[in-house]
Amino acid sequence: MCEILIRRADIADLPVIHDMAEVVFRHTYASILSHEQMEYMMEWMYSLPNLEKQISDGHIYHIAYVDGVPCGYLSIQYEG
């Protein structure tokens, strides 16, 4: 049986989120974004400095692990 863990990410986890986004985001949106749009979105959303800014602005990231291997992430931003 697999062990699944979901935990809140901190600043030290940002490279993990960045690396997953490089694969997942690009794969998910490759058919609808131009190369230029993709590069803009990756910089805007997933560059390390922008991920750090997001966390300092109140975004909350969680990382999912299966058997200790990161396999997904989610971001929560409270509105209002």
N, CA, C and O atoms as a GROMACS GRO file, in nm:
protein
  320
    1MET      N    1   0.084  -0.118   0.000
    1MET     CA    2   0.000   0.000   0.000
    1MET      C    3   0.088   0.124   0.000
    1MET      O    4   0.195   0.126   0.062
    2CYS      N    5   0.044   0.228  -0.069
    2CYS     CA    6   0.119   0.354  -0.079
    2CYS      C    7   0.092   0.440   0.044
    2CYS      O    8  -0.017   0.440   0.101
    3GLU      N    9   0.195   0.514   0.081
    3GLU     CA   10   0.178   0.615   0.185
    3GLU      C   11   0.161   0.749   0.117
    3GLU      O   12   0.247   0.792   0.040
    4ILE      N   13   0.050   0.816   0.146
    4ILE     CA   14   0.021   0.946   0.088
    4ILE      C   15   0.028   1.050   0.199
    4ILE      O   16  -0.030   1.034   0.306
    5LEU      N   17   0.102   1.157   0.172
    5LEU     CA   18   0.117   1.266   0.268
    5LEU      C   19   0.096   1.398   0.193
    5LEU      O   20   0.151   1.418   0.084
    6ILE      N   21   0.017   1.485   0.250
    6ILE     CA   22   0.000   1.620   0.198
    6ILE      C   23   0.039   1.715   0.309
    6ILE      O   24  -0.017   1.708   0.419
    7ARG      N   25   0.134   1.803   0.282
    7ARG     CA   26   0.177   1.896   0.386
    7ARG      C   27   0.195   2.036   0.328
    7ARG      O   28   0.218   2.055   0.208
    8ARG      N   29   0.183   2.132   0.417
    8ARG     CA   30   0.201   2.271   0.378
    8ARG      C   31   0.347   2.295   0.341
    8ARG      O   32   0.438   2.253   0.412
    9ALA      N   33   0.367   2.364   0.231
    9ALA     CA   34   0.501   2.395   0.184
    9ALA      C   35   0.552   2.521   0.252
    9ALA      O   36   0.474   2.607   0.293
   10ASP      N   37   0.684   2.530   0.262
   10ASP     CA   38   0.746   2.653   0.309
   10ASP      C   39   0.849   2.698   0.205
   10ASP      O   40   0.860   2.638   0.098
   11ILE      N   41   0.921   2.801   0.237
   11ILE     CA   42   1.017   2.860   0.142
   11ILE      C   43   1.116   2.755   0.090
   11ILE      O   44   1.152   2.758  -0.028
   12ALA      N   45   1.159   2.664   0.175
   12ALA     CA   46   1.256   2.563   0.133
   12ALA      C   47   1.198   2.467   0.029
   12ALA      O   48   1.274   2.401  -0.042
   13ASP      N   49   1.065   2.459   0.018
   13ASP     CA   50   1.000   2.370  -0.077
   13ASP      C   51   0.977   2.432  -0.214
   13ASP      O   52   0.932   2.363  -0.306
   14LEU      N   53   1.006   2.559  -0.230
   14LEU     CA   54   0.976   2.626  -0.356
   14LEU      C   55   1.046   2.564  -0.477
   14LEU      O   56   0.985   2.559  -0.584
   15PRO      N   57   1.171   2.517  -0.466
   15PRO     CA   58   1.230   2.450  -0.582
   15PRO      C   59   1.153   2.325  -0.625
   15PRO      O   60   1.149   2.292  -0.743
   16VAL      N   61   1.094   2.255  -0.530
   16VAL     CA   62   1.014   2.136  -0.563
   16VAL      C   63   0.891   2.176  -0.644
   16VAL      O   64   0.858   2.113  -0.744
   17ILE      N   65   0.823   2.282  -0.599
   17ILE     CA   66   0.705   2.331  -0.670
   17ILE      C   67   0.745   2.379  -0.809
   17ILE      O   68   0.679   2.347  -0.908
   18HIS      N   69   0.852   2.454  -0.816
   18HIS     CA   70   0.902   2.504  -0.945
   18HIS      C   71   0.930   2.388  -1.040
   18HIS      O   72   0.888   2.391  -1.156
   19ASP      N   73   1.001   2.286  -0.993
   19ASP     CA   74   1.037   2.172  -1.078
   19ASP      C   75   0.914   2.096  -1.125
   19ASP      O   76   0.907   2.054  -1.241
   20MET      N   77   0.815   2.078  -1.037
   20MET     CA   78   0.692   2.010  -1.079
   20MET      C   79   0.618   2.094  -1.182
   20MET      O   80   0.567   2.039  -1.280
   21ALA      N   81   0.611   2.225  -1.162
   21ALA     CA   82   0.541   2.313  -1.256
   21ALA      C   83   0.608   2.309  -1.393
   21ALA      O   84   0.538   2.315  -1.495
   22GLU      N   85   0.739   2.300  -1.398
   22GLU     CA   86   0.810   2.292  -1.525
   22GLU      C   87   0.759   2.176  -1.609
   22GLU      O   88   0.757   2.184  -1.732
   23VAL      N   89   0.718   2.068  -1.544
   23VAL     CA   90   0.667   1.952  -1.615
   23VAL      C   91   0.515   1.962  -1.633
   23VAL      O   92   0.465   1.954  -1.745
   24VAL      N   93   0.444   1.978  -1.522
   24VAL     CA   94   0.298   1.969  -1.523
   24VAL      C   95   0.232   2.086  -1.596
   24VAL      O   96   0.147   2.064  -1.683
   25PHE      N   97   0.270   2.208  -1.562
   25PHE     CA   98   0.206   2.324  -1.624
   25PHE      C   99   0.232   2.324  -1.774
   25PHE      O  100   0.142   2.346  -1.854
   26ARG      N  101   0.358   2.300  -1.810
   26ARG     CA  102   0.392   2.300  -1.952
   26ARG      C  103   0.313   2.192  -2.027
   26ARG      O  104   0.262   2.218  -2.136
   27HIS      N  105   0.304   2.074  -1.971
   27HIS     CA  106   0.230   1.965  -2.037
   27HIS      C  107   0.081   1.997  -2.047
   27HIS      O  108   0.019   1.973  -2.151
   28THR      N  109   0.025   2.051  -1.940
   28THR     CA  110  -0.118   2.078  -1.936
   28THR      C  111  -0.160   2.183  -2.038
   28THR      O  112  -0.264   2.169  -2.102
   29TYR      N  113  -0.080   2.288  -2.054
   29TYR     CA  114  -0.121   2.401  -2.136
   29TYR      C  115  -0.047   2.413  -2.270
   29TYR      O  116  -0.064   2.512  -2.340
   30ALA      N  117   0.032   2.315  -2.304
   30ALA     CA  118   0.111   2.322  -2.428
   30ALA      C  119   0.024   2.338  -2.552
   30ALA      O  120   0.066   2.402  -2.649
   31SER      N  121  -0.093   2.281  -2.552
   31SER     CA  122  -0.176   2.286  -2.673
   31SER      C  123  -0.254   2.417  -2.688
   31SER      O  124  -0.311   2.442  -2.794
   32ILE      N  125  -0.257   2.500  -2.584
   32ILE     CA  126  -0.336   2.623  -2.594
   32ILE      C  127  -0.256   2.752  -2.576
   32ILE      O  128  -0.307   2.861  -2.600
   33LEU      N  129  -0.130   2.740  -2.534
   33LEU     CA  130  -0.047   2.858  -2.517
   33LEU      C  131   0.066   2.859  -2.618
   33LEU      O  132   0.125   2.755  -2.648
   34SER      N  133   0.095   2.976  -2.671
   34SER     CA  134   0.212   2.989  -2.758
   34SER      C  135   0.338   2.976  -2.672
   34SER      O  136   0.331   2.981  -2.549
   35HIS      N  137   0.450   2.960  -2.738
   35HIS     CA  138   0.578   2.953  -2.665
   35HIS      C  139   0.598   3.079  -2.580
   35HIS      O  140   0.639   3.071  -2.464
   36GLU      N  141   0.569   3.194  -2.638
   36GLU     CA  142   0.586   3.321  -2.567
   36GLU      C  143   0.493   3.330  -2.446
   36GLU      O  144   0.533   3.373  -2.339
   37GLN      N  145   0.368   3.289  -2.466
   37GLN     CA  146   0.272   3.290  -2.355
   37GLN      C  147   0.316   3.194  -2.244
   37GLN      O  148   0.308   3.227  -2.126
   38MET      N  149   0.364   3.077  -2.284
   38MET     CA  150   0.409   2.977  -2.185
   38MET      C  151   0.524   3.033  -2.104
   38MET      O  152   0.524   3.022  -1.981
   39GLU      N  153   0.621   3.093  -2.169
   39GLU     CA  154   0.736   3.148  -2.097
   39GLU      C  155   0.694   3.260  -2.002
   39GLU      O  156   0.742   3.268  -1.890
   40TYR      N  157   0.602   3.345  -2.048
   40TYR     CA  158   0.551   3.452  -1.964
   40TYR      C  159   0.482   3.394  -1.840
   40TYR      O  160   0.508   3.438  -1.728
   41MET      N  161   0.394   3.296  -1.859
   41MET     CA  162   0.320   3.235  -1.748
   41MET      C  163   0.414   3.165  -1.650
   41MET      O  164   0.396   3.175  -1.529
   42MET      N  165   0.512   3.094  -1.704
   42MET     CA  166   0.606   3.023  -1.615
   42MET      C  167   0.684   3.123  -1.531
   42MET      O  168   0.705   3.099  -1.412
   43GLU      N  169   0.728   3.232  -1.590
   43GLU     CA  170   0.800   3.334  -1.513
   43GLU      C  171   0.708   3.399  -1.412
   43GLU      O  172   0.745   3.416  -1.296
   44TRP      N  173   0.589   3.437  -1.454
   44TRP     CA  174   0.493   3.508  -1.369
   44TRP      C  175   0.446   3.423  -1.252
   44TRP      O  176   0.431   3.474  -1.141
   45MET      N  177   0.424   3.296  -1.275
   45MET     CA  178   0.366   3.212  -1.171
   45MET      C  179   0.467   3.124  -1.098
   45MET      O  180   0.451   3.099  -0.978
   46TYR      N  181   0.570   3.077  -1.168
   46TYR     CA  182   0.652   2.971  -1.109
   46TYR      C  183   0.801   2.998  -1.102
   46TYR      O  184   0.876   2.907  -1.068
   47SER      N  185   0.847   3.118  -1.132
   47SER     CA  186   0.988   3.146  -1.108
   47SER      C  187   1.009   3.146  -0.955
   47SER      O  188   0.916   3.177  -0.881
   48LEU      N  189   1.126   3.113  -0.911
   48LEU     CA  190   1.151   3.108  -0.767
   48LEU      C  191   1.125   3.241  -0.698
   48LEU      O  192   1.063   3.243  -0.591
   49PRO      N  193   1.170   3.354  -0.754
   49PRO     CA  194   1.140   3.481  -0.687
   49PRO      C  195   0.988   3.509  -0.679
   49PRO      O  196   0.940   3.562  -0.578
   50ASN      N  197   0.915   3.474  -0.783
   50ASN     CA  198   0.771   3.498  -0.780
   50ASN      C  199   0.698   3.402  -0.688
   50ASN      O  200   0.599   3.440  -0.625
   51LEU      N  201   0.743   3.278  -0.678
   51LEU     CA  202   0.685   3.185  -0.580
   51LEU      C  203   0.707   3.238  -0.438
   51LEU      O  204   0.617   3.233  -0.354
   52GLU      N  205   0.828   3.289  -0.413
   52GLU     CA  206   0.858   3.345  -0.281
   52GLU      C  207   0.769   3.467  -0.252
   52GLU      O  208   0.720   3.483  -0.140
   53LYS      N  209   0.749   3.550  -0.351
   53LYS     CA  210   0.661   3.666  -0.334
   53LYS      C  211   0.517   3.622  -0.307
   53LYS      O  212   0.449   3.680  -0.222
   54GLN      N  213   0.472   3.520  -0.379
   54GLN     CA  214   0.337   3.470  -0.356
   54GLN      C  215   0.319   3.427  -0.210
   54GLN      O  216   0.218   3.459  -0.148
   55ILE      N  217   0.416   3.354  -0.158
   55ILE     CA  218   0.405   3.309  -0.019
   55ILE      C  219   0.407   3.428   0.075
   55ILE      O  220   0.330   3.431   0.172
   56SER      N  221   0.492   3.525   0.049
   56SER     CA  222   0.496   3.642   0.137
   56SER      C  223   0.368   3.724   0.126
   56SER      O  224   0.334   3.798   0.219
   57ASP      N  225   0.297   3.712   0.013
   57ASP     CA  226   0.169   3.783  -0.005
   57ASP      C  227   0.049   3.703   0.046
   57ASP      O  228  -0.065   3.748   0.032
   58GLY      N  229   0.073   3.586   0.104
   58GLY     CA  230  -0.036   3.511   0.164
   58GLY      C  231  -0.081   3.386   0.092
   58GLY      O  232  -0.170   3.316   0.141
   59HIS      N  233  -0.022   3.355  -0.023
   59HIS     CA  234  -0.056   3.228  -0.089
   59HIS      C  235  -0.010   3.114   0.001
   59HIS      O  236   0.092   3.124   0.070
   60ILE      N  237  -0.085   3.008  -0.001
   60ILE     CA  238  -0.048   2.888   0.074
   60ILE      C  239  -0.033   2.775  -0.027
   60ILE      O  240  -0.125   2.747  -0.104
   61TYR      N  241   0.081   2.710  -0.026
   61TYR     CA  242   0.105   2.594  -0.111
   61TYR      C  243   0.109   2.470  -0.024
   61TYR      O  244   0.158   2.472   0.089
   62HIS      N  245   0.058   2.362  -0.079
   62HIS     CA  246   0.072   2.229  -0.020
   62HIS      C  247   0.136   2.139  -0.125
   62HIS      O  248   0.116   2.159  -0.245
   63ILE      N  249   0.212   2.042  -0.080
   63ILE     CA  250   0.273   1.944  -0.168
   63ILE      C  251   0.223   1.807  -0.129
   63ILE      O  252   0.219   1.773  -0.010
   64ALA      N  253   0.186   1.727  -0.228
   64ALA     CA  254   0.144   1.589  -0.207
   64ALA      C  255   0.263   1.497  -0.236
   64ALA      O  256   0.337   1.517  -0.332
   65TYR      N  257   0.279   1.398  -0.151
   65TYR     CA  258   0.386   1.299  -0.165
   65TYR      C  259   0.324   1.160  -0.166
   65TYR      O  260   0.231   1.132  -0.091
   66VAL      N  261   0.376   1.074  -0.251
   66VAL     CA  262   0.342   0.932  -0.248
   66VAL      C  263   0.471   0.857  -0.221
   66VAL      O  264   0.567   0.866  -0.298
   67ASP      N  265   0.472   0.784  -0.112
   67ASP     CA  266   0.592   0.711  -0.069
   67ASP      C  267   0.715   0.801  -0.066
   67ASP      O  268   0.825   0.761  -0.104
   68GLY      N  269   0.695   0.924  -0.019
   68GLY     CA  270   0.804   1.018   0.000
   68GLY      C  271   0.846   1.094  -0.124
   68GLY      O  272   0.937   1.177  -0.118
   69VAL      N  273   0.782   1.068  -0.237
   69VAL     CA  274   0.818   1.134  -0.363
   69VAL      C  275   0.712   1.242  -0.393
   69VAL      O  276   0.593   1.211  -0.396
   70PRO      N  277   0.755   1.368  -0.416
   70PRO     CA  278   0.656   1.471  -0.447
   70PRO      C  279   0.587   1.440  -0.580
   70PRO      O  280   0.651   1.406  -0.678
   71CYS      N  281   0.453   1.452  -0.579
   71CYS     CA  282   0.377   1.415  -0.699
   71CYS      C  283   0.272   1.519  -0.738
   71CYS      O  284   0.207   1.505  -0.841
   72GLY      N  285   0.256   1.623  -0.659
   72GLY     CA  286   0.158   1.725  -0.693
   72GLY      C  287   0.163   1.841  -0.594
   72GLY      O  288   0.224   1.831  -0.488
   73TYR      N  289   0.099   1.949  -0.631
   73TYR     CA  290   0.096   2.066  -0.545
   73TYR      C  291  -0.036   2.138  -0.566
   73TYR      O  292  -0.105   2.117  -0.667
   74LEU      N  293  -0.071   2.222  -0.472
   74LEU     CA  294  -0.187   2.307  -0.487
   74LEU      C  295  -0.158   2.440  -0.420
   74LEU      O  296  -0.076   2.449  -0.329
   75SER      N  297  -0.226   2.542  -0.469
   75SER     CA  298  -0.209   2.676  -0.416
   75SER      C  299  -0.345   2.729  -0.372
   75SER      O  300  -0.445   2.712  -0.441
   76ILE      N  301  -0.345   2.793  -0.258
   76ILE     CA  302  -0.466   2.854  -0.205
   76ILE      C  303  -0.436   3.001  -0.183
   76ILE      O  304  -0.334   3.037  -0.125
   77GLN      N  305  -0.526   3.085  -0.230
   77GLN     CA  306  -0.513   3.228  -0.207
   77GLN      C  307  -0.649   3.278  -0.159
   77GLN      O  308  -0.748   3.268  -0.231
   78TYR      N  309  -0.654   3.330  -0.039
   78TYR     CA  310  -0.778   3.382   0.015
   78TYR      C  311  -0.811   3.513  -0.054
   78TYR      O  312  -0.723   3.597  -0.076
   79GLU      N  313  -0.937   3.532  -0.087
   79GLU     CA  314  -0.986   3.654  -0.150
   79GLU      C  315  -1.076   3.725  -0.051
   79GLU      O  316  -1.145   3.662   0.028
   80GLY      N  317  -1.073   3.858  -0.056
   80GLY     CA  318  -1.168   3.935   0.022
   80GLY      C  319  -1.125   3.978   0.156
   80GLY      O  320  -1.201   4.043   0.227
   0.00000   0.00000   0.00000
